[in-house]
């Protein structure tokens, strides 16, 4: 099972991480904003189709075409975990080479959203404190790495559930 976890987890991680890293590294420092969240999650959903592919190949090549829900779910979660680790590593590497400061952008956006919604001075001050707290946390890799992992892993959980549900039927995507 381990070769399937590693192979398809790394493949999923690369499908998501390489475009993300390339975009963030090439984003100029004066960019108005990074690519949208929707684009990122679409990329994650595409990359994590490797969960379905990996579980299917394991079912067909190792188990003779039949797998129960729990083992399929476990395999899918393990593949998703490896993909999440790859994504977190890629984000850390990207941070080293990015001209665009994502943390500052995000913190400024937190405050600007409160101002734009007509927040009073007290609300803006509270948003500023939250933004400063975020910046302090974001500088710490012990916070940043798990948060990066948690960006992608819920998508992997969803794909794992879908894959386990579909692939427990030996007729679905039969070899």
Backbone bond lengths (Angstrom), bond angles and torsions (degrees), N, CA, C in turn:
res aa  C-N    CA-C-N  psi(-1)  N-CA   C-N-CA  omega(-1)  CA-C   N-CA-C  phi
1 X - - - 1.446 - - 1.534 110.79 -
2 X 1.331 116.36 -35.43 1.460 120.69 -176.92 1.531 113.27 -56.72
3 X 1.343 119.25 -42.15 1.469 117.49 178.61 1.535 112.98 -60.79
4 X 1.328 117.72 -33.79 1.460 121.22 178.46 1.526 110.42 -70.78
5 X 1.320 116.21 -39.30 1.466 120.22 178.35 1.522 110.33 -61.89
6 X 1.328 115.74 -49.43 1.461 120.21 -177.10 1.523 110.78 -67.13
7 X 1.333 117.31 -49.54 1.469 121.25 -175.89 1.521 111.56 -59.82
8 X 1.324 116.75 -53.00 1.461 119.16 -174.83 1.527 112.39 -78.77
9 X 1.333 117.43 -26.57 1.460 119.98 174.62 1.517 111.77 -67.60
10 X 1.340 115.96 -44.73 1.467 119.52 178.25 1.527 110.37 -66.91
11 X 1.318 117.47 -40.57 1.465 120.27 178.49 1.530 110.76 -61.36
12 X 1.326 117.16 -45.72 1.473 120.54 177.33 1.527 110.35 -61.58
13 X 1.331 115.89 -43.33 1.460 119.87 179.58 1.511 112.54 -61.86
14 X 1.326 116.79 -40.37 1.464 120.26 178.92 1.529 111.74 -67.72
15 X 1.324 116.90 -40.74 1.468 120.37 -179.81 1.525 110.62 -60.23
16 X 1.320 116.72 -36.10 1.465 120.97 -179.85 1.535 111.05 -85.17
17 X 1.315 117.04 -42.84 1.458 121.23 -169.18 1.520 114.97 -77.85
18 X 1.306 117.82 -38.82 1.463 119.36 -176.14 1.529 111.46 -62.43
19 X 1.341 119.54 -51.05 1.474 117.65 177.75 1.529 112.65 -63.25
20 X 1.346 116.87 -39.15 1.460 119.80 179.51 1.526 110.32 -61.68
21 X 1.323 116.97 -47.68 1.457 120.49 -178.78 1.528 111.07 -63.79
22 X 1.317 117.11 -42.70 1.464 120.82 -179.89 1.527 110.73 -61.33
23 X 1.316 117.05 -44.96 1.468 120.62 -179.35 1.524 110.64 -64.67
24 X 1.318 116.97 -45.34 1.464 119.31 -177.31 1.530 111.63 -69.21
25 X 1.322 117.06 -36.23 1.468 119.74 -179.86 1.523 111.07 -70.75
26 X 1.323 117.20 -34.77 1.462 120.43 -178.65 1.526 113.11 -87.86
27 X 1.311 118.10 -5.06 1.460 121.42 179.09 1.527 108.96 -69.97
28 X 1.340 117.64 125.36 1.470 118.83 -178.54 1.531 111.56 -69.38
29 X 1.301 115.80 154.86 1.467 121.49 -178.40 1.521 111.52 -58.55
30 X 1.330 117.02 -32.44 1.471 120.67 -176.73 1.530 113.16 -91.57
31 X 1.329 118.12 13.59 1.468 121.23 -179.76 1.522 109.99 -59.73
32 X 1.315 115.21 145.26 1.464 120.15 -179.37 1.522 111.04 -68.62
33 X 1.322 116.81 -36.70 1.460 120.89 178.85 1.526 109.37 -166.48
34 X 1.337 116.42 159.72 1.462 119.41 174.94 1.522 109.39 -76.91
35 X 1.333 117.98 171.02 1.462 120.06 177.23 1.529 110.48 -56.18
36 X 1.310 115.96 152.97 1.454 121.36 -175.53 1.516 114.35 -65.24
37 X 1.315 114.21 158.01 1.457 121.91 178.49 1.518 110.51 -62.79
38 X 1.321 117.49 -38.58 1.464 120.74 -179.34 1.523 110.34 -59.18
39 X 1.328 116.88 -43.83 1.461 120.76 179.77 1.528 110.25 -59.93
40 X 1.321 116.47 -42.05 1.459 121.32 -178.94 1.527 110.89 -62.95
41 X 1.330 117.35 -44.54 1.461 119.70 -178.21 1.527 112.01 -72.65
42 X 1.309 117.67 -29.75 1.475 119.58 173.04 1.521 109.16 -64.31
43 X 1.306 117.46 -44.01 1.464 121.90 177.43 1.532 110.40 -61.00
44 X 1.320 116.92 -41.24 1.464 120.25 177.50 1.527 111.13 -63.65
45 X 1.318 116.54 -43.34 1.467 120.10 179.63 1.523 111.07 -62.45
46 X 1.318 117.04 -39.28 1.469 120.74 178.29 1.527 110.16 -66.43
47 X 1.323 116.82 -49.31 1.459 120.55 -178.65 1.520 112.55 -61.97
48 X 1.319 116.34 -38.50 1.457 119.80 -176.63 1.527 113.34 -79.64
49 X 1.334 117.18 4.05 1.472 117.87 168.68 1.527 109.18 -64.10
50 X 1.335 116.45 -16.66 1.470 120.12 176.63 1.523 111.26 -63.35
51 X 1.328 117.95 -20.21 1.467 120.79 173.76 1.525 108.80 -63.13
52 X 1.323 116.07 -49.39 1.469 120.70 179.14 1.524 110.58 -61.10
53 X 1.321 116.99 -44.73 1.467 121.51 -178.86 1.527 110.26 -64.47
54 X 1.318 117.39 -44.69 1.456 121.30 -178.59 1.521 112.73 -64.90
55 X 1.318 116.77 -44.82 1.467 120.51 179.09 1.528 109.88 -65.44
56 X 1.320 116.51 -40.58 1.470 119.79 179.14 1.525 111.04 -63.04
57 X 1.327 116.73 -45.43 1.464 118.61 -179.57 1.523 110.93 -64.79
58 X 1.312 117.85 -39.68 1.459 120.44 177.75 1.532 110.17 -63.22
59 X 1.335 115.76 -44.75 1.468 120.16 178.69 1.519 110.83 -58.37
60 X 1.328 117.10 -47.39 1.461 120.83 -173.11 1.523 113.24 -79.25
61 X 1.321 118.11 -39.09 1.464 120.53 -173.51 1.526 113.29 -88.98
62 X 1.318 117.23 -32.98 1.460 119.62 -175.90 1.530 111.68 -102.02
63 X 1.329 116.42 -41.42 1.462 120.58 -173.76 1.526 113.69 -98.14
64 X 1.294 118.46 4.66 1.460 120.42 176.76 1.515 115.39 73.41
65 X 1.307 118.00 20.56 1.467 121.21 172.73 1.512 115.69 101.38
66 X 1.331 118.99 6.57 1.473 120.18 179.66 1.527 109.42 -138.49
67 X 1.329 115.92 135.89 1.467 121.57 177.33 1.523 107.92 -145.61
68 X 1.328 115.97 140.33 1.459 121.11 176.00 1.523 110.05 -80.80
69 X 1.325 115.44 166.12 1.455 121.26 -176.37 1.532 112.08 -61.16
70 X 1.329 117.48 -49.39 1.477 120.65 -174.19 1.533 112.12 -62.20
71 X 1.337 119.98 -48.49 1.470 117.76 178.10 1.528 112.52 -64.37
72 X 1.321 117.24 -36.17 1.463 120.19 178.08 1.528 110.16 -64.85
73 X 1.325 116.22 -41.08 1.465 120.57 178.35 1.524 110.08 -64.58
74 X 1.314 117.45 -45.22 1.466 120.90 179.18 1.517 112.25 -60.03
75 X 1.331 116.55 -43.81 1.458 120.86 178.28 1.524 110.28 -63.59
76 X 1.325 116.82 -43.70 1.462 120.61 178.66 1.522 112.28 -62.32
77 X 1.334 117.04 -41.03 1.463 120.35 178.75 1.526 111.13 -66.83
78 X 1.325 116.76 -37.06 1.462 119.66 178.30 1.530 110.73 -66.65
79 X 1.321 117.42 -42.51 1.466 121.37 176.36 1.531 109.42 -60.84
80 X 1.321 116.12 -43.35 1.469 120.84 178.98 1.523 111.53 -63.92
81 X 1.317 116.79 -36.61 1.460 120.74 177.86 1.518 111.93 -63.67
82 X 1.337 116.52 -43.95 1.467 119.80 177.79 1.531 109.74 -64.07
83 X 1.337 117.09 -41.85 1.465 120.47 177.84 1.528 110.53 -61.38
84 X 1.327 117.00 -40.21 1.455 120.92 178.50 1.520 112.51 -64.44
85 X 1.324 116.52 -38.81 1.462 120.62 176.94 1.528 109.83 -64.61
86 X 1.328 116.69 -43.67 1.475 120.30 177.79 1.524 110.57 -60.28
87 X 1.324 117.09 -42.51 1.466 122.04 -179.89 1.530 110.67 -63.27
88 X 1.332 116.60 -44.65 1.473 120.15 -179.35 1.528 110.55 -64.90
89 X 1.330 116.90 -40.13 1.463 120.30 177.72 1.529 110.15 -64.29
90 X 1.330 116.43 -43.30 1.471 120.14 179.72 1.526 111.00 -62.81
91 X 1.322 117.16 -38.09 1.467 119.66 178.18 1.521 110.17 -65.38
92 X 1.327 117.45 -41.90 1.462 120.48 178.74 1.524 110.83 -62.96
93 X 1.314 117.30 -43.32 1.465 120.58 178.14 1.528 110.15 -64.47
94 X 1.321 116.71 -42.33 1.471 120.93 178.83 1.519 111.03 -58.22
95 X 1.330 116.65 -40.21 1.461 121.18 -178.30 1.530 111.43 -58.85
96 X 1.328 116.06 -31.75 1.464 119.74 -178.73 1.526 112.76 -68.42
97 X 1.338 116.36 -27.29 1.465 120.89 -172.43 1.523 113.91 -113.77
98 X 1.315 118.63 -2.39 1.465 121.45 -176.33 1.519 111.37 -77.01
99 X 1.329 115.69 135.55 1.461 120.76 170.93 1.527 109.49 -84.39
100 X 1.313 115.96 -31.94 1.462 123.61 179.48 1.528 108.31 -76.05
101 X 1.321 117.39 130.20 1.462 120.88 179.90 1.529 108.87 -97.15
102 X 1.316 115.44 97.29 1.459 121.00 -176.58 1.528 111.58 -61.49
103 X 1.320 117.48 -43.32 1.463 120.63 -177.01 1.523 111.34 -61.73
104 X 1.325 116.92 -45.45 1.467 119.73 178.21 1.524 111.03 -63.49
105 X 1.336 116.13 -42.51 1.459 119.87 177.98 1.523 110.58 -57.74
106 X 1.333 116.26 -48.39 1.466 120.99 -177.14 1.528 111.15 -63.92
107 X 1.336 116.42 -43.54 1.462 120.47 179.74 1.532 110.86 -63.47
108 X 1.328 117.10 -43.46 1.469 120.34 177.57 1.512 111.18 -63.25
109 X 1.321 116.52 -39.31 1.467 120.69 179.71 1.529 110.94 -64.42
110 X 1.330 117.46 -36.05 1.470 120.76 177.47 1.526 110.58 -58.91
111 X 1.328 116.24 -45.24 1.466 121.05 -178.36 1.526 110.23 -72.00
112 X 1.321 117.48 -44.08 1.466 121.22 -178.61 1.524 112.20 -62.60
113 X 1.328 117.87 -34.83 1.471 120.59 177.78 1.522 111.44 -63.51
114 X 1.319 116.82 -37.92 1.466 120.47 177.60 1.520 110.01 -68.24
115 X 1.338 116.69 -43.88 1.471 120.27 178.35 1.535 110.75 -61.58
116 X 1.338 116.07 -44.87 1.471 120.72 -176.90 1.519 111.76 -65.93
117 X 1.317 117.10 -28.36 1.461 119.27 179.81 1.530 111.80 -84.81
118 X 1.331 116.14 5.54 1.462 120.08 176.58 1.512 113.77 85.56
119 X 1.318 117.13 23.50 1.459 120.66 -179.94 1.513 112.03 -63.74
120 X 1.321 115.57 143.89 1.465 119.75 178.51 1.522 109.63 -76.92
121 X 1.320 116.39 179.61 1.472 121.43 -176.00 1.528 111.37 -61.01
122 X 1.325 116.41 -35.90 1.469 120.42 179.61 1.535 110.57 -66.82
123 X 1.317 117.12 -42.01 1.470 121.05 179.24 1.525 111.03 -66.77
124 X 1.321 116.45 -39.35 1.471 120.31 178.04 1.527 109.83 -66.33
125 X 1.336 117.19 -40.34 1.470 120.68 178.20 1.532 110.70 -63.79
126 X 1.329 117.07 -39.98 1.466 120.50 178.36 1.533 110.06 -66.23
127 X 1.325 117.04 -41.15 1.468 120.54 177.99 1.526 110.49 -64.82
128 X 1.313 116.65 -37.60 1.469 120.70 177.85 1.522 110.59 -63.82
129 X 1.346 117.12 -42.03 1.470 120.08 177.10 1.527 111.14 -63.14
130 X 1.339 116.95 -42.56 1.473 120.18 177.79 1.523 110.71 -63.07
131 X 1.327 116.72 -39.43 1.466 120.76 178.82 1.530 110.57 -64.97
132 X 1.326 117.35 -41.44 1.465 120.61 177.66 1.528 110.91 -64.98
133 X 1.335 116.52 -39.79 1.470 120.29 176.93 1.528 110.32 -63.02
134 X 1.335 116.05 -41.87 1.471 119.68 178.09 1.525 110.72 -60.75
135 X 1.335 116.72 -45.42 1.469 119.84 179.87 1.523 111.73 -60.28
136 X 1.322 116.61 -41.08 1.467 119.99 178.76 1.524 110.35 -64.09
137 X 1.315 117.30 -43.80 1.461 120.91 178.14 1.528 111.34 -64.95
138 X 1.322 116.50 -43.00 1.466 120.77 -175.81 1.529 111.79 -64.71
139 X 1.299 117.89 -26.56 1.472 120.57 177.56 1.533 111.82 -70.28
140 X 1.324 116.66 -18.85 1.457 121.99 -177.13 1.538 109.58 -92.47
141 X 1.340 117.78 115.43 1.463 119.59 179.99 1.531 113.27 -62.63
142 X 1.328 117.64 -24.35 1.460 119.87 177.47 1.527 111.89 -69.29
143 X 1.305 117.68 -17.90 1.458 123.13 171.70 1.528 110.43 -94.63
144 X 1.312 115.66 -46.33 1.459 121.83 -172.51 1.529 112.71 -64.90
145 X 1.322 118.71 -43.76 1.465 121.38 -176.45 1.532 111.17 -64.43
146 X 1.342 119.44 -50.23 1.473 117.47 177.54 1.532 112.98 -62.36
147 X 1.324 117.14 -34.07 1.468 119.01 178.77 1.525 110.55 -66.86
148 X 1.325 117.50 -37.76 1.464 120.67 176.07 1.522 110.15 -64.13
149 X 1.328 116.61 -43.56 1.459 121.07 177.50 1.528 110.25 -59.14
150 X 1.324 116.32 -42.26 1.470 120.30 -177.70 1.529 113.40 -72.93
151 X 1.312 118.20 -10.35 1.458 119.96 173.10 1.519 110.53 -70.05
152 X 1.322 117.20 -40.96 1.457 121.41 -173.09 1.531 113.02 -96.37
153 X 1.329 117.91 -31.75 1.459 119.94 -171.33 1.535 113.95 -60.44
154 X 1.339 120.84 -40.19 1.475 118.26 177.52 1.535 113.48 -59.47
155 X 1.323 116.56 -33.23 1.470 119.48 175.63 1.527 109.11 -66.09
156 X 1.329 116.19 -38.66 1.462 120.91 176.47 1.521 112.32 -65.06
157 X 1.330 117.10 -37.55 1.463 120.25 176.64 1.529 109.91 -62.36
158 X 1.321 116.15 -43.57 1.467 120.02 178.17 1.524 111.09 -60.90
159 X 1.329 117.61 -47.44 1.465 121.12 178.12 1.528 110.83 -62.68
160 X 1.316 118.00 -36.94 1.463 121.47 179.46 1.525 110.75 -64.96
161 X 1.321 116.78 -43.35 1.467 120.30 177.38 1.523 111.82 -63.64
162 X 1.323 116.35 -44.92 1.470 120.63 179.02 1.518 110.17 -62.64
163 X 1.328 116.63 -46.61 1.464 121.08 -178.41 1.517 111.30 -62.99
164 X 1.317 117.26 -45.33 1.463 120.68 -179.60 1.528 110.69 -63.54
165 X 1.319 115.97 -40.60 1.468 119.27 179.01 1.518 112.88 -65.46
166 X 1.319 116.85 -42.03 1.462 120.61 -178.20 1.526 112.78 -76.84
167 X 1.313 116.61 -41.99 1.465 120.09 -172.06 1.524 113.87 -81.89
168 X 1.327 118.38 -8.46 1.466 118.33 174.46 1.523 110.56 -69.36
169 X 1.340 116.29 -18.99 1.470 121.07 172.81 1.524 107.54 -84.60
170 X 1.335 117.85 112.83 1.468 119.95 -175.89 1.527 113.28 -63.54
171 X 1.326 117.26 -15.26 1.472 119.49 179.63 1.523 112.06 -83.04
172 X 1.327 117.37 -17.07 1.465 120.61 -178.11 1.524 109.31 -76.22
173 X 1.331 116.02 123.31 1.460 123.30 -179.37 1.537 111.44 48.95
174 X 1.316 114.22 49.17 1.467 120.28 -178.94 1.520 110.77 -63.88
175 X 1.330 115.84 143.11 1.479 120.98 179.99 1.521 110.43 -65.93
